[in-house]
Amino acid sequence: DERDELITKRDEVQQNLYLTVNELILEVDQLPLSERSRTLQELSTSLEVVCGQGSEACDSEEAFQEFFKWKSVKMKKLNCVRNDTDTALQILADWFSGILKCFDLMSEASSDLEEMVGNADEILEKAGLAICEELNTDLNEHGETEKGIIVSAYKEVLCNVRQEQNMIAVIQNRYLASVEFKKQAEEWLNRRPDINNLLSIKKTVKSLKAQLRWKLVEKNNFEESDDYSEFEMTRIKEEIADLRNRVLQEISKEQEEYEKLMYLAQKWFPELPLLYPEAGILNYMNSGGLLTSSLERDLLDAEPMKELSTKRPLVCSEIQGQKVLLKGYSVDVSSEAKVIERVAKYHRAWDQQKEKSGLLQLLFLLFCKSDPLVYLMVPYYPGASLATLQAVTPLTLEEALKVMKGVAQGLQTLHGANIVHGSLHGNNVFAVNRKQGIVGDFDFTKSEEQRATANSMVVSALSLVSPELKMGQPASPASDMYAYGCLLFWLCVQNQEFGIKEDGTPEVNVVVKDDKVKSLLLNLFCCNRLTAEQVLRDDCFLIADAIPVSPAPGEEHKPSEEHDSDKTDDKKMQLTGECGANPTQ
């Protein structure tokens, strides 16, 4: 079997790698890297005082040859001067010795005192000149050329020191990585992961779901029974709630097991999804960890959201104390994979920064067994969409800037992941607590172009579709930024009347009074638009950070959100408020 052969070869490679890593660890343990590193750091500091920072590129051979040549000439000259000094001093010593003999009455040697005294000035002068020459040779300052040669050599030494420091750093990093690899490899070197825990959890979930279904049937039958009792019904509902919680707890454990298996499949055992296809590991990985077959829409205490379900089935439920929405999408065999791919890509973008991403979190992706529907579960914050807020209690300029900064962060996250939102409008941008801006998800069954040209891309009398999209160009991050600019403009002008230019962009100069906001809007409506990253650095958002945002007098604003990204009817927006979409919690 080819798969088994590949697994065997992989195991052999891992075993050889483990032995090599172990050998590296033992060898590095014998090296005095820390001591050597300290010595090099001290030398580097000293050299930097003399010759500055130096350069990154080394040309050691040429610089050292020039230094050696200069030093050789210098030493040769110094040796000649020292030899002359030694000769002169020796002559002076012999002269003193001769003088002493002249005055030594016991000495039998005869000397011509007059001749010796006559040479004294010449001898002393030569000795003095020789000593001065040697002192001058040792103490003279170097010329500019000599200084350049010396500094060049020092810089080359410093460059080599840094290279060795970098090499030590590389060795130390590889050592740490090897230690971590060895630790992980030892755990899985001679054993295989299994899915027994996952299968056990799935078995428990299946049993609990069966009990929950029977309880739901019992509840429905009891509601129509002649022996109906409120007390008994309360007991049944409590049992149903308990079973639901137990199912959700087991599903949480299941997710944890999937995460472990996904890590092992990506890191050590890519064959896991193939060995255990019944576990659904591959589906879990492809969906970015969102897809679950254990959670079913029919088992949740779901309340239909009729006022929001203009485009697709939308129900509200509660999961472990959190309000959630289930958005239903019709899929077929050809579109199912594409939907999962888009959902996974969006979720991975959110997962990089999580709550700081500026994006709405996706919780679960689940299929409906009875209908060709896929349900996407997201958090539910009633009444926090910009459309609802502006219809009930409009945001102040300070609040709007804080919210739109979060929206710009969300767009930056998406664009950084090569995702074009294409569906940024008043019902798909949320202001949690009137200060935290969140970019909502979009219709994952549609392409970027389909989303960008939908009927929902309008706010007030202003089209959110950029001029280039109207001309047939594809959706892009720039078209998202145009829609962003329109939303910011709409929040600033509120109910004021404004003009529309021939290209569809609004007249900014007349209605927007704040100069910084006006400048930002003009840069969002021009051809060469700002990116989300550039918008985040704009001055008006720096000012917004310093302004405290308070709720309107006598009113508390709690986390809320609205999730029908295609609804545009103002009457329906107001209906959501009447139906409890903006509760005080």
C-alpha positions in Angstrom: 0.0 0.0 0.0 1.5 3.3 -1.1 0.1 5.2 1.9 1.8 2.7 4.4 5.0 3.0 2.4 5.0 6.8 2.7 4.3 6.6 6.4 7.2 4.2 6.9 9.5 6.5 5.0 8.3 9.5 7.0 9.0 7.6 10.3 12.5 6.8 9.1 13.1 10.5 8.3 11.8 11.6 11.7 14.0 9.0 13.4 17.1 10.2 11.6 16.2 13.8 12.2 15.7 13.1 15.9 19.2 11.5 16.1 20.7 14.5 14.3 19.0 17.0 16.6 20.1 15.0 19.6 23.7 15.1 18.4 23.5 18.8 17.8 22.2 19.4 21.3 25.0 17.4 22.9 27.6 19.2 20.8 26.3 22.6 21.6 26.2 21.8 25.3 30.0 21.4 25.1 30.5 24.8 23.6 31.2 27.9 25.9 28.8 30.0 23.9 27.6 32.2 26.7 31.1 33.1 27.8 32.3 33.6 24.3 29.3 35.8 23.6 30.1 38.0 26.6 33.7 38.4 25.5 32.6 39.4 22.0 30.2 41.9 23.3 32.8 43.6 25.5 35.2 43.6 22.5 32.5 45.0 20.3 31.7 47.8 22.7 35.4 48.8 22.9 35.9 48.8 19.2 32.7 50.9 18.6 34.2 53.5 20.9 37.3 53.7 18.7 35.9 53.3 15.2 32.1 53.8 15.5 29.5 51.4 14.3 31.4 50.0 11.4 29.8 48.5 8.3 27.8 45.3 7.6 29.9 44.1 4.7 33.4 42.8 5.4 36.4 42.9 3.2 38.9 41.5 5.7 41.6 40.3 3.4 42.4 43.7 1.7 42.1 45.7 4.9 44.2 43.4 7.0 46.9 43.1 4.2 47.1 46.9 4.1 47.4 47.1 7.9 50.0 44.3 7.9 52.1 46.1 5.2 51.9 49.4 7.1 52.7 47.8 10.4 55.7 46.0 8.9 57.2 49.2 7.5 56.5 50.9 10.8 58.1 48.2 12.8 61.1 48.0 10.5 61.7 51.8 10.9 61.2 51.5 14.7 63.7 48.7 14.9 66.3 50.7 12.9 65.8 53.7 15.3 66.1 51.4 18.3 69.3 49.9 16.9 70.8 53.3 16.4 69.8 54.2 20.0 71.4 51.1 21.4 74.6 51.7 19.4 74.8 55.4 20.6 74.1 54.4 24.2 76.8 51.6 24.0 79.3 54.1 22.8 78.4 56.4 25.7 78.7 53.6 28.1 82.2 52.7 26.7 83.1 56.3 27.0 82.1 56.5 30.7 84.0 53.3 31.3 87.2 54.8 29.7 86.8 57.9 31.9 86.6 55.8 35.0 89.8 54.0 34.1 91.6 57.3 33.7 90.8 58.2 37.3 91.5 54.7 38.6 94.9 54.9 40.3 95.0 51.1 40.6 94.5 50.5 36.9 97.5 49.7 34.9 95.9 50.7 31.6 96.9 54.1 30.3 94.5 56.3 28.5 94.8 59.6 26.7 92.5 61.7 28.9 92.7 64.7 26.6 91.5 62.6 23.7 88.7 61.1 25.6 87.5 64.4 27.0 87.6 65.9 23.5 85.1 63.3 22.2 82.6 63.8 25.0 80.5 66.4 23.3 80.2 64.4 20.1 79.3 61.2 22.0 76.7 62.9 24.2 75.1 64.7 21.2 74.8 61.5 19.2 73.2 59.7 22.2 70.8 62.5 22.9 69.7 62.6 19.2 69.2 58.9 19.1 67.1 58.9 22.2 65.0 61.8 20.9 64.5 60.0 17.6 63.2 56.9 19.3 60.9 58.9 21.6 59.5 60.8 18.6 59.0 57.7 16.6 57.0 56.1 19.5 55.0 59.2 20.6 54.3 60.9 17.3 50.6 61.0 16.3 49.6 59.1 13.2 48.8 60.9 10.0 45.5 60.8 8.3 46.6 58.0 6.0 47.8 55.9 8.9 44.7 56.6 10.9 42.6 55.5 8.0 44.5 52.2 7.7 44.2 51.5 11.5 40.5 52.4 11.6 39.8 50.2 8.6 41.4 47.3 10.3 39.5 47.9 13.5 36.2 48.1 11.5 37.0 44.8 9.9 37.7 43.3 13.3 34.4 44.7 14.5 32.6 43.2 11.4 34.1 39.8 12.1 33.1 40.1 15.7 29.5 40.8 14.7 29.5 37.9 12.2 30.6 35.6 15.0 28.0 37.0 17.3 25.3 36.4 14.6 26.6 32.9 14.2 26.4 32.3 17.9 22.8 33.6 17.9 21.9 31.3 15.0 23.4 28.3 16.9 21.6 29.3 20.1 18.2 29.7 18.2 18.7 26.3 16.5 19.6 24.8 19.8 16.4 26.1 21.4 14.4 24.9 18.3 16.1 21.5 18.5 15.3 21.2 22.2 11.6 22.0 21.5 11.6 19.5 18.5 13.2 16.8 20.6 10.6 17.3 23.4 7.7 17.0 20.9 9.4 14.2 18.9 9.9 12.1 21.9 6.2 12.2 22.6 5.2 10.8 19.2 8.4 9.0 18.1 7.3 5.5 18.9 3.5 5.8 19.1 0.6 6.9 17.1 -2.3 9.3 18.0 -5.7 7.7 18.0 -9.2 9.1 17.8 -10.6 7.1 20.7 -11.3 10.2 22.8 -13.0 11.9 19.9 -15.1 8.8 19.1 -16.0 8.5 22.7 -17.2 12.1 22.9 -19.1 11.7 19.6 -20.8 8.6 21.1 -21.8 10.6 24.2 -23.1 13.4 22.0 -25.1 11.0 20.0 -26.7 9.5 23.1 -27.5 12.9 24.6 -29.0 14.1 21.3 -31.2 11.0 21.2 -32.4 11.8 24.7 -33.0 15.4 23.8 -35.1 14.4 20.7 -37.3 12.2 22.9 -37.7 15.0 25.4 -38.7 17.4 22.7 -41.2 14.8 21.4 -42.5 14.4 24.9 -42.8 18.1 25.3 -44.8 18.5 22.1 -47.1 15.6 23.0 -47.6 16.9 26.5 -48.6 20.3 25.2 -51.5 18.7 23.3 -52.4 16.3 26.2 -55.6 16.6 28.1 -53.6 16.1 31.3 -51.5 19.2 30.7 -49.9 20.6 33.9 -47.8 23.7 34.2 -45.7 22.1 36.9 -44.9 19.1 34.7 -44.2 21.2 31.7 -41.7 23.3 33.7 -40.0 20.0 34.7 -39.8 18.9 31.1 -38.4 22.2 30.0 -35.7 22.1 32.7 -34.7 18.6 31.6 -34.6 19.8 28.0 -32.4 22.8 28.9 -30.1 20.6 30.9 -29.7 18.1 28.0 -29.0 21.0 25.7 -26.3 22.3 28.0 -24.8 18.8 28.3 -24.8 18.5 24.5 -23.0 21.8 24.1 -20.5 20.9 26.8 -19.6 17.7 24.9 -19.4 19.6 21.7 -16.9 21.9 23.3 -14.8 18.9 24.3 -15.2 17.6 20.7 -13.8 20.9 19.4 -10.8 20.6 21.7 -10.1 17.1 20.4 -10.5 18.3 16.8 -8.0 21.1 17.5 -5.4 18.6 18.9 -5.9 16.2 15.9 -5.7 19.1 13.5 -2.4 20.2 15.0 -1.0 16.7 14.8 -2.2 16.3 11.2 -0.5 19.6 10.3 2.7 19.1 12.3 3.4 15.3 12.5 0.8 13.0 11.0 -0.7 14.3 7.7 -2.2 10.8 7.2 -4.6 11.2 10.1 -7.6 12.4 8.0 -7.0 9.5 5.6 -6.6 6.9 8.3 -9.8 7.9 10.1 -12.2 9.4 7.5 -15.2 8.6 9.7 -13.9 11.2 12.2 -14.4 14.1 9.8 -10.9 15.6 10.5 -10.5 16.8 6.9 -13.8 18.7 6.9 -12.9 20.3 10.2 -9.6 21.4 8.8 -11.0 22.7 5.6 -13.6 24.8 7.4 -11.0 26.4 9.7 -12.5 24.6 12.7 -16.0 25.9 12.2 -17.8 22.9 10.7 -19.5 20.6 13.1 -21.8 17.7 12.5 -22.8 17.3 16.1 -24.7 20.5 16.5 -28.1 20.6 14.7 -30.4 23.5 14.2 -33.5 21.4 15.2 -32.0 20.7 18.6 -31.6 24.3 19.5 -34.3 26.4 21.2 -34.5 28.6 18.1 -36.9 31.5 17.6 -37.6 32.5 14.0 -36.7 36.1 13.2 -39.4 36.8 10.7 -38.8 40.5 10.5 -35.2 40.0 9.5 -35.7 36.9 7.2 -36.3 38.8 4.0 -33.6 37.1 2.1 -32.8 33.8 4.0 -33.9 31.8 7.0 -32.8 33.6 10.2 -33.4 32.3 13.7 -32.2 33.4 17.1 -31.1 31.1 19.9 -29.0 31.1 23.0 -25.8 29.1 23.5 -24.4 28.9 27.0 -25.8 32.3 27.9 -24.8 34.0 24.7 -27.4 35.2 22.2 -26.6 33.9 18.7 -28.1 34.1 15.2 -28.3 31.2 12.7 -28.2 32.4 9.2 -29.4 29.9 6.6 -27.9 29.6 3.1 -29.2 27.4 0.3 -26.4 25.3 -1.1 -26.0 22.5 -3.6 -23.2 20.1 -4.2 -21.3 22.6 -6.4 -21.6 25.6 -4.1 -21.1 23.8 -0.8 -17.3 23.6 -1.1 -17.0 27.2 -2.2 -19.1 28.4 0.8 -16.9 26.4 3.2 -13.8 27.8 1.6 -15.0 31.5 1.9 -16.1 30.9 5.5 -12.8 29.4 6.4 -10.8 32.2 4.8 -12.8 34.8 6.7 -12.5 32.9 10.0 -8.8 32.6 9.6 -8.5 36.3 9.1 -10.5 36.9 12.3 -8.5 34.3 14.2 -5.2 36.2 13.6 -6.3 39.0 16.0 -9.6 37.7 17.3 -11.4 40.5 19.2 -8.9 43.1 17.9 -9.6 42.2 14.3 -12.6 44.5 14.0 -14.6 41.6 12.4 -17.7 39.8 13.5 -16.8 36.4 14.9 -18.1 33.2 13.2 -19.0 30.5 15.8 -20.1 27.4 14.0 -21.0 26.1 10.6 -23.6 23.4 10.5 -25.6 21.6 7.9 -29.3 20.9 8.0 -30.1 17.2 7.6 -33.7 17.7 6.2 -33.1 20.7 3.9 -30.3 21.8 1.5 -29.3 24.5 3.9 -26.1 25.4 5.7 -26.4 27.5 8.9 -23.8 30.0 10.0 -23.8 30.8 13.7 -22.7 34.3 14.7 -23.1 36.4 17.9 -26.3 38.4 18.1 -26.2 42.0 19.4 -29.7 43.4 18.8 -30.1 46.9 17.5 -26.5 47.8 17.1 -26.4 48.1 13.3 -25.7 51.6 12.1 -29.0 51.7 10.2 -31.0 51.0 13.4 -28.9 53.4 15.6 -29.2 56.2 13.1 -33.0 55.7 12.9 -33.4 55.7 16.7 -30.5 57.5 18.4 -28.0 58.8 15.9 -24.3 58.7 16.8 -22.5 61.9 17.6 -19.5 62.8 15.5 -17.1 61.7 18.3 -19.0 58.3 18.6 -19.0 57.9 14.8 -15.3 58.4 14.6 -14.6 55.8 17.3 -16.9 53.3 15.6 -15.5 53.9 12.1 -12.0 53.5 13.4 -13.0 49.9 14.4 -14.6 49.4 11.0 -11.3 50.5 9.3 -9.5 48.0 11.4 -11.9 45.3 10.2 -11.3 46.2 6.6 -7.6 46.2 7.2 -7.8 42.7 8.5 -9.8 41.5 5.6 -7.7 43.2 2.9 -4.6 41.9 4.6 -6.0 38.4 4.0 -6.8 39.2 0.4 -10.5 39.3 1.1 -12.8 42.0 -0.5 -15.9 42.5 1.7 -18.1 43.9 -1.1 -21.1 44.2 1.2 -20.4 47.1 3.5 -23.6 49.0 4.3 -25.7 50.3 7.2 -27.1 46.9 8.2 -23.7 45.2 8.1 -21.7 47.5 10.2 -22.2 47.5 14.0 -21.5 49.9 16.8 -21.3 47.8 20.0 -21.9 50.0 23.0 -21.9 52.9 20.5 -18.1 53.0 20.4 -16.8 49.6 19.2 -17.0 49.3 15.4 -17.3 45.8 13.9 -17.5 44.8 10.3 -20.2 42.2 9.8 -19.9 39.0 7.7 -21.3 38.8 4.2 -23.2 36.4 2.0 -20.7 33.6 1.5 -22.8 32.1 -1.3 -22.0 35.1 -3.5 -18.8 36.4 -5.2 -17.3 39.7 -4.5 -18.9 41.3 -7.6 -22.3 39.9 -6.8 -22.2 41.2 -3.2 -20.9 44.6 -4.3 -23.7 45.3 -6.8 -26.5 44.0 -4.6 -29.6 46.2 -3.9 -28.6 46.5 -0.3 -25.6 48.7 -1.3 -27.3 52.0 -0.6 -27.8 54.2 2.5 -30.2 57.1 2.6 -30.1 58.5 -0.9 -26.4 57.6 -1.4 -25.3 54.6 -3.4 -22.4 52.7 -1.8 -21.3 51.3 -5.1 -18.0 53.0 -6.3 -17.8 54.7 -9.7 -15.4 52.0 -11.0 -17.8 49.2 -10.1 -20.6 51.0 -12.0 -18.3 51.0 -15.0 -17.9 47.2 -14.8 -14.6 46.9 -13.0 -14.2 44.1 -10.4 -14.6 44.7 -6.7 -11.4 45.6 -4.9 -10.2 46.9 -1.5 -10.6 50.4 -3.1 -14.3 49.8 -3.7 -14.6 48.7 0.0 -13.0 52.0 1.0 -15.4 54.0 -1.1 -18.3 52.3 0.7 -16.5 53.0 4.0 -16.3 56.7 3.0 -20.0 56.9 2.1 -20.9 55.4 5.5 -18.7 57.9 7.3 -20.2 60.7 5.3 -23.7 59.5 6.1 -22.9 59.4 9.8 -21.5 62.9 9.7 -24.4 64.6 7.8 -27.2 62.6 9.5 -30.5 64.1 8.3 -29.0 67.1 6.3 -29.6 67.3 2.6 -26.6 66.9 0.3 -25.9 67.0 -3.4 -24.7 64.2 -5.6 -22.1 64.8 -8.3 -22.3 63.3 -11.8 -20.0 60.4 -10.9 -22.2 59.5 -7.9 -20.0 60.8 -5.1 -21.6 63.2 -2.6 -20.9 66.9 -2.2 -18.6 67.0 0.9 -17.6 70.6 1.2 -21.0 72.1 1.9 -22.3 69.7 4.6 -19.2 68.5 6.4 -17.9 71.2 8.8 -14.9 69.4 10.4 -11.8 70.1 8.3 -10.0 66.8 9.3 -13.1 64.7 8.5 -13.7 66.6 5.3 -10.1 65.9 4.2 -10.4 62.2 5.0 -13.7 62.0 3.0 -12.2 63.7 0.0 -9.3 61.2 0.0 -11.8 58.3 0.1 -13.9 59.6 -2.8 -11.0 60.4 -5.1 -9.6 58.0 -7.7 -6.5 57.2 -5.7 -8.2 56.3 -2.4 -6.6 55.8 1.0 -6.1 52.2 2.1 -7.6 51.0 5.4 -4.1 51.1 7.0 -3.7 54.7 5.9 -7.2 55.6 7.2 -6.3 54.2 10.6 -3.4 56.7 10.8 -5.5 59.7 9.9 -5.5 62.7 12.2 -9.2 62.6 12.9 -8.9 59.1 14.5 -6.0 60.2 16.6 -8.2 62.9 18.0 -11.1 60.5 18.5 -8.9 58.4 20.8 -8.6 61.3 23.2 -12.3 62.1 23.3 -14.3 60.2 25.9 -17.6 58.8 24.5 -20.6 58.8 26.8 -24.1 57.4 26.2 -26.9 59.8 25.5 -28.4 61.4 28.7 -30.7 59.1 30.6 -29.9 56.1 28.2 -27.8 53.0 28.5 -26.4 51.3 25.5 -25.6 47.6 25.8 -23.9 45.2 23.4 -26.2 44.7 20.5 -26.1 43.7 16.9 -28.3 43.1 13.9 -27.5 40.5 11.3 -29.5 40.7 8.1 -26.9 42.0 5.7 -29.4 42.4 2.9 -32.2 44.3 4.6 -32.7 47.9 3.5 -36.3 48.9 4.3 -36.4 51.7 6.9 -39.7 50.5 8.1 -38.3 47.1 8.9 -35.4 48.7 10.7 -37.8 50.4 13.1 -39.7 47.2 13.5 -36.7 45.5 14.9 -36.6 48.0 17.7 -40.3 47.3 18.5 -39.6 43.6 18.5 -37.0 43.8 21.3 -33.9 44.2 19.0 -32.6 47.0 21.2 -33.2 45.9 24.8 -31.7 47.4 27.9 -29.8 44.6 29.6 
